[in-house]
């Protein structure tokens, strides 16, 4: 394609999309901006290019009215992740960190801290939680009813006997989530079984 034919195509497009007289642009090809000249060969001269994407031009560009809605729904759809806690030798904190990231949705490109876009997590095998050091016998979980003298503590071993390993994993993940109004909704998507 020669320079003259490209400039003629560009001038016809510019004349069709600007409000000015078409004779001004055709008489002086030097008035074309670099943007118009650069992108003009990519478009057909007979194609009417609207400034927005109205619904009457949707079939022209191959896009329907609900394309963005479908893409948004697909991006915010929730997947189910299966985690076998007792299978590997990863300690409790490493597993809980990965679960917290999945519950928040930080692994998705659409992550926003103010929206709840995380996935579901099903944790199985919580009775075989792996901890390092002497945490199972020395780590304590405290509860208080705000009444004087009502402080109670349980070691990790006693808590596992009483409530199972899923409660220990749930408390570890809960401490890693942001302390805001979305935390309870995110925790409801964690399903744990011993």
C-alpha positions in Angstrom: 0.0 0.0 0.0 1.5 3.3 -1.0 1.7 6.5 1.0 -1.0 8.2 -1.1 -3.6 5.4 -0.7 -3.0 5.3 3.0 -3.3 9.0 3.4 -6.5 9.0 1.3 -7.9 6.2 3.5 -6.9 8.2 6.6 -8.4 11.4 5.3 -11.7 9.8 4.5 -11.8 8.3 8.0 -10.9 11.5 9.6 -13.5 13.3 7.6 -16.1 10.8 8.6 -15.3 11.0 12.3 -14.7 14.7 12.8 -17.2 17.5 12.8 -15.3 19.8 10.4 -15.7 20.0 6.7 -14.4 16.9 4.8 -12.9 19.2 2.1 -10.5 20.7 4.6 -8.9 17.3 5.5 -8.8 16.0 1.9 -7.1 19.1 0.7 -4.4 19.0 3.3 -3.1 15.5 4.3 -0.5 17.1 6.6 -3.3 18.1 9.0 -3.6 14.4 10.0 -2.5 13.7 13.5 0.0 10.9 14.0 -2.6 8.9 15.9 -5.1 9.1 13.0 -2.4 8.2 10.5 -1.1 5.3 12.6 -4.5 3.7 13.3 -6.2 4.5 10.0 -5.0 1.6 8.0 -6.3 -0.8 10.6 -9.9 0.2 9.9 -11.9 -0.1 6.8 -12.9 3.1 5.2 -16.5 2.0 4.7 -17.0 1.0 8.3 -18.8 3.5 10.5 -16.9 3.7 13.8 -19.0 4.9 16.7 -17.5 6.7 19.6 -19.0 4.2 22.1 -20.3 0.6 22.0 -24.1 1.1 21.7 -26.3 -1.9 21.3 -27.2 -1.2 17.7 -23.5 -1.7 16.7 -23.0 -4.8 18.8 -23.5 -7.2 15.9 -21.0 -5.2 13.9 -18.2 -5.8 16.4 -19.2 -9.2 17.5 -20.2 -8.2 21.0 -23.6 -8.5 22.6 -25.1 -6.6 25.4 -24.3 -9.2 28.1 -20.7 -9.9 27.3 -19.4 -7.9 30.2 -21.9 -9.4 32.5 -21.0 -12.9 31.6 -17.3 -12.2 32.0 -17.8 -10.6 35.3 -20.0 -13.5 36.5 -17.3 -16.0 35.4 -14.6 -14.0 37.1 -16.5 -13.9 40.4 -17.6 -17.5 40.2 -16.5 -19.6 43.2 -14.4 -22.7 42.8 -14.1 -25.6 45.4 -10.6 -26.4 46.5 -9.8 -29.8 48.2 -7.0 -29.7 50.8 -5.7 -32.9 52.5 -4.1 -31.4 55.6 -2.7 -34.6 57.0 -1.2 -35.9 53.7 1.9 -33.8 53.5 4.5 -32.6 56.0 3.6 -28.9 55.7 3.1 -27.4 59.1 -0.2 -25.9 60.3 0.8 -22.3 59.7 1.8 -22.9 56.0 -1.4 -24.7 55.3 -3.5 -22.1 57.0 -1.8 -19.3 55.1 -2.6 -20.9 51.8 -6.2 -21.5 52.8 -6.6 -17.8 54.0 -5.3 -16.6 50.6 -7.8 -18.8 48.8 -10.7 -17.7 51.0 -9.8 -14.0 50.4 -9.4 -14.5 46.6 -5.9 -13.1 46.4 -5.0 -15.7 43.9 -7.4 -14.2 41.4 -6.6 -11.2 39.1 -9.9 -9.5 40.1 -9.0 -9.3 43.8 -10.2 -6.2 45.6 -9.9 -5.9 49.4 -13.5 -4.6 49.8 -15.2 -7.3 47.8 -15.7 -11.0 48.7 -14.3 -12.8 45.7 -12.8 -15.9 47.3 -13.4 -19.6 46.8 -14.6 -22.5 48.9 -12.0 -24.7 50.7 -12.7 -28.2 51.9 -10.0 -29.4 54.4 -9.9 -33.1 55.2 -7.6 -35.1 57.4 -7.4 -32.4 60.1 -6.8 -35.1 62.8 -3.2 -35.5 61.4 -2.2 -31.8 61.7 1.6 -31.4 61.6 3.1 -28.9 64.0 6.7 -28.2 64.7 8.5 -28.2 68.0 6.4 -28.7 71.2 3.5 -26.6 70.0 1.0 -29.4 70.5 1.6 -29.5 74.2 2.7 -25.9 74.9 0.5 -23.6 72.8 -2.5 -22.4 74.7 -5.9 -21.1 73.4 -7.5 -18.5 75.7 -11.2 -17.7 76.1 -12.7 -14.9 78.3 -16.3 -14.0 78.9 -15.4 -10.4 80.0 -16.4 -11.3 83.5 -13.7 -11.0 86.2 -11.9 -14.3 86.8 -13.4 -16.1 83.7 -10.1 -16.5 81.8 -9.8 -20.1 80.6 -7.1 -21.8 78.6 -6.7 -25.0 76.7 -3.6 -26.5 75.2 -3.6 -27.5 71.6 -3.6 -31.2 72.6 -6.7 -30.8 74.8 -8.5 -28.7 72.2 -7.8 -31.4 69.6 -9.3 -34.0 71.9 -12.3 -31.9 72.7 -13.2 -30.3 69.3 -11.0 -32.1 66.8 -8.3 -30.8 64.4 -10.7 -28.9 62.3 -11.2 -26.3 65.1 -7.5 -25.8 65.4 -7.2 -25.2 61.6 -10.3 -22.9 61.8 -8.7 -20.8 64.5 -5.4 -20.5 62.7 -7.1 -19.4 59.4 -9.4 -17.0 61.3 -6.4 -15.2 62.8 -4.8 -14.8 59.3 -7.9 -13.1 57.7 -8.4 -9.4 57.8 -10.4 -8.2 60.8 -13.4 -6.7 59.0 -17.0 -7.5 58.3 -16.1 -9.9 55.5 -14.3 -12.3 57.9 -17.3 -14.3 59.0 -18.5 -14.7 55.4 -15.1 -15.9 54.4 -14.9 -18.3 57.3 -18.3 -19.8 56.4 -16.7 -21.0 53.1 -14.1 -23.1 55.0 -15.4 -26.6 55.5 -13.2 -28.7 57.7 -13.5 -32.4 58.8 -11.3 -34.5 60.9 
